Amino acid sequence: MDDYPLLEVFLTMLYLFLWVMWFFLLFKVVTDLFRDHSLNGWAKAGWLILVILLPYLGVLIYLIVRGRSMHERDEKLAKDSEAAFRTYVREAATSQGGSGGSDHVKDLAKLAELKDKGALSPEEYERAKAKLLA
């Protein structure tokens, strides 16, 4: 530990953090490029070449020039995903809670009541329940 002072450890950790942060930004920029439908193919290719040939400068320029629209696309994607999730949940709840789902619940409740009253043996109850749930 004498050969590697505390300041060197701190600087190494800082460089590692900045390196990981830059890769995160690079991937974010590249995915944003391909997600953006307002750019044509040539513009996407130009930005991609700039980001690949001049990585640090290219990412910085992209963030300065297109940072606001990048945020707007992220926000729109989040809203669309939330709306799709809500629609899916609503449809799933409707198909489960509709006449088919509530009939099964009512039938299971009737079976449990018959078993509790002694009208059905435990074996008959299990067979009827398995048939209902199948």
PyMOL commands that set and color helices and strands:
alter all, ss='L'
color gray80, all
select helices_A, chain A and resi 6-35+41-53+55-97+99-117+122-133
alter helices_A, ss='H'
color red, helices_A
deselect
rebuild
show_as cartoon
